[in-house]
Amino acid sequence: VQLQASGGGLVQAGGSLRLSCAASGRILSSSVLGWFRQAPGKEREFVAAIRWSSDRRYYPDSVKGRFTISRDNAKNTVYLQMNNLKPEDTAVYYCARGPRYGTRPDDYVYWGQGTQVTVSS
């Protein structure tokens, strides 16, 4: 199983970016796909998750209303649409896959390589 994240870049505050995470191999219907981020000197932080079969979505308060996670089952791809970006959203963003929903990195088994998002003020 491999996860390939892409779509990061440099954007001004208030701007938008869409991250993509392409998964190789079969994704079990019980799987959860998630996004985390890690800023320098900080712990990896939960950003969003989606249940592969039911499309149920989860967000922390810090991104709720600004970020949207979605999936394309046919393409085995998960997206993270990020709007109204703030400088504090600057981090390396990682996609991950796990057997169940959780907000801790340990809840996920497979990880992508990360993509840098930088928001300038």
Solvent accessible surface area in square Angstrom, and as a share of the most:
residue,aa,sasa,rsa
1,V,82,0.47
2,Q,136,0.60
3,L,10,0.05
4,Q,109,0.49
5,A,3,0.02
6,S,56,0.36
7,G,36,0.35
8,G,30,0.28
9,G,29,0.28
10,L,134,0.67
11,V,24,0.14
12,Q,136,0.61
13,A,47,0.37
14,G,48,0.46
15,G,21,0.20
16,S,57,0.37
17,L,36,0.18
18,R,131,0.48
19,L,0,0.00
20,S,26,0.17
21,C,0,0.00
22,A,48,0.37
23,A,12,0.09
24,S,51,0.33
25,G,51,0.49
26,R,184,0.67
27,I,14,0.07
28,L,87,0.43
29,S,72,0.46
30,S,74,0.48
31,S,5,0.03
32,V,0,0.00
33,L,1,0.01
34,G,1,0.01
35,W,0,0.00
36,F,0,0.00
37,R,18,0.07
38,Q,59,0.26
39,A,25,0.19
40,P,125,0.78
41,G,91,0.87
42,K,141,0.60
43,E,153,0.69
44,R,72,0.26
45,E,71,0.32
46,F,16,0.07
47,V,0,0.00
48,A,0,0.00
49,A,0,0.00
50,I,0,0.00
51,R,79,0.29
52,W,15,0.05
53,S,69,0.45
54,S,71,0.46
55,D,44,0.23
56,R,152,0.55
57,R,93,0.34
58,Y,30,0.11
59,Y,51,0.19
60,P,34,0.21
61,D,125,0.65
62,S,56,0.36
63,V,0,0.00
64,K,119,0.50
65,G,81,0.78
66,R,29,0.10
67,F,5,0.02
68,T,59,0.34
69,I,0,0.00
70,S,35,0.23
71,R,60,0.22
72,D,43,0.22
73,N,70,0.36
74,A,102,0.79
75,K,137,0.58
76,N,38,0.20
77,T,12,0.07
78,V,4,0.02
79,Y,32,0.12
80,L,0,0.00
81,Q,57,0.25
82,M,0,0.00
83,N,62,0.32
84,N,81,0.42
85,L,1,0.01
86,K,75,0.32
87,P,56,0.35
88,E,123,0.55
89,D,0,0.00
90,T,38,0.22
91,A,2,0.02
92,V,43,0.25
93,Y,0,0.00
94,Y,36,0.14
95,C,1,0.01
96,A,0,0.00
97,R,19,0.07
98,G,4,0.04
99,P,73,0.46
100,R,134,0.49
101,Y,68,0.26
102,G,9,0.09
103,T,67,0.39
104,R,141,0.52
105,P,48,0.30
106,D,120,0.62
107,D,10,0.05
108,Y,10,0.04
109,V,92,0.53
110,Y,87,0.33
111,W,74,0.26
112,G,9,0.09
113,Q,101,0.45
114,G,13,0.12
115,T,18,0.11
116,Q,88,0.39
117,V,0,0.00
118,T,47,0.28
119,V,7,0.04
120,S,41,0.27
121,S,130,0.84
